[in-house]
Amino acid sequence: MTLFLFSLGSFLAKMSGKLAKFGTYVAAFGGPGLFVLCLLDSTFVPLPSSADALLIFLSMANPRWMPLYVLLAVLGSTIGCVILYYISRRAGSRALAKFSPARQKRVKDWIDNYDVLSVLVACLLPPPFPLKLFVVTTGVLRLSVVRFTLAIAAGRAFRYLLLGYLAARYGEHAKVILTKYYPWIGLGLAVLIVGFFVTRSLLRRPPPVEILEGGE
């Protein structure tokens, strides 16, 4: 079953033209279409239509509905990533076959050092940052699915809330802001989150125990 799903993913990847039309068709359904687009794009279906672009467009057109659009995008992306996690978990190392050994090692080192925090940070960074490689590697390593899901949901919520807010607040100008500054904004958020968790870890670390030497 797992091999079939990966074969299906490879087949769909070759049909980029048809997938582009399908993505455009799905996007026409507004909020529900955004949910489907995020879900499929987060699994093994590389839809050329951008979920980010659709979220921005919908939030610009209906600013009051922006929180709902963000919620649908977060749910779709999180569910899609969890599906990919379980597929990768069953497939094992075969799931990493299409990625270069060097990239595999870098991502594995990140996850070994920072656990699912690395996945949360990966969610904040814009394409072409390889989020799928982090998701697949997490599944192969069998990290806690609960912590993985929370990291994905939190990272996507940060990202989509920022996109939705800027689109609802600044309209057409949001595209210019995001084009020029989003990579730096995403990187800044990632640094702040890492800094927060590192600081919390240091504060929670118990103080060193002093050994007092005594005697007569």
N, C-alpha and C positions, 0 to 999 in steps of 0.2 A: 504493500500500500504506500509506504513512504517513498520507494523508488518511483512509483507511478506519479506521485505528486510532484516530485522533482523533475521528472520527464515532462510533465505537463507545464511546469514553470519554464523550462527551457524552450518548449514549443511556443508558449505565449510570448516569450522574449523576442522570438523571430518575427512575430506578427505586429511589429510596432505601428504600421500604418493602420491596421484594423483596430488596434488597441487605442490609438489616438482618437479615432471616431467614436469608439465605445466610451472613452473617458469624457468626451464632449457631450455625448448623449446622456450619460449619468449625471454630469454637472448641471444639465438642464432641469433636474428635479429639485434644485435648491438645497435645503437642509438635509433631507434624506439622501440626496445624491452626494452631498459632502461626506456623510457618514460612510456610504458605500465606497466612495473614492478613497477615503483614508484607510478603510479596512483592507481593501484589495491592494493598495499601494504598499501597505506595511507587511503583507505576506510575500507571496512569490510572484505576484502579477505586477510587472513594471509599467504602470500606466503613465504615458507621457504627460497627460494633463496634470497640472500642479494643484494639489489640495490647498497649498498656501494661497495660490492665486484665487481659487474659488472662495476660500474663507474671507479673503480681503474684499473681493467683489461683493459678496453677500452682506458683509458688515458695513460696507459703504452704502449699499442700497437700502438696508434696513438696520440702522444703528441700534434701535431698541431690541432687536432680536439677536444682537451680537453675542450675549452670554449663552444663548441656546445653540448658536452655531459653533461656538467654542466647545461647548459640552459634547455636541455630536462629533466634532472632529477628534476630541480627546478619546471618547469612547471607541470610535472606529479605529483609530490608530492603535490604541491599547489592545483591543481585541485582536487586531491583525498581527501585532507583535507577539502576543501570547500564542496564537496559532503557529506562527513561525518558530517560536521557542520550542513547542512540543514536537513539531516536525523535525527540528534539528536534534532534539533530545533522542528521538527514536533512531534517526539516521546516523548519529555519532559523527565520527571524523569525516565520513563521506560528505556531510553537509558543507564542509569547508573546502571541498575540492576545487571550486571555481576561483578561490582567492589565492593569491600568491603566498608562499611560505613566509616571506618577510613580513607581509601585512598581518598574517595569522599570528606570528610571534609577537609583534608589537601590541596587537589588541589583547592577546592572552596575557602578556606582561601587565598591561593596564588593569585587566580584570583581576589578576592575581594580587596586585598591589592595592587596588581600590574597591574591589568587589563590585556591587551593583551601582555604586556611586559613579563609576565610569560610564555606565549605561545612561544614567540621569544626565550627565554632562553631554554625552553624545546626542541626546534628544534635543538639546538646546542649539546645537550648531547646525547651520544651514547646509544643504547639498552643495558640493558633492561629498560631504563628510560621510563616511561609510557606516551609518547606523545599523544597517542590516547585518554587517559583519559582527558588530557587537552583540546583536540579538542572537545570531546563529551560534557564536562562540559561547555565549551564556548558556544556551540550551545544550550544547555539546558538553560543557563542563558541569551541567546539572546543578547550577546554582538554585537557591530557593525561588520557586515560582512566585511566592507571595511577595518577597522583597523585590524581585524582578518586576512584577506587575506594578507595584507601588512606585518604583523608580521610573518606569515608562510613563505612567499616568502623571506623576509630578513633573517630569521633564516636558512632556507634551503640553500640560496645562500652562506652565511658564511660557512656553513658546507661542502657543495659540492665543493665549490671553494678550500677549504683547502685540501680536499681529492684528487681532481683532480690535483691541483698544485704539491702536494707531489709525486703523482704517475707519473706525466709527468716529474718531475725534477729528482727524485731519482730512478725510476724504481722499481726493485725488493726490494731494500732497504726500499722503502716506507712502505711495509707491516710490516717490523720490527719496523720502527718508529711509525707507527699508533698503532700497537699492544701494544707497551710499553708506549707510551706517549699520545695517543689521548684522553683518559678520562681526563687527566690533561690539555691538550690543550683546549678541549671543556669547561671544568670548568673555565679555565682562561679567555676564550672569554666571557663566561656568566658573570663572575664577572666584566670584563671591561665594558660590555654593561650596566649592572645594575648601576655600578658606574657612567657611563656617564650620564644616564638619571636622576639619583638622583642628581648629581651635577648641571645639567641643570635646574632641577626643583627648586633647592635651589637658583640658580642665578636669576631665573625669579621671584622668590617670591618678592613681593613689600616690601620695607622697612617699619618698624613699624611707624605709625603716632604718633608723639609726641603731646601730649595735653598740651598746654601752659596755665597756670593759670595766669590770669591777674586781675587787679582791682586797685582801688584807695585806 
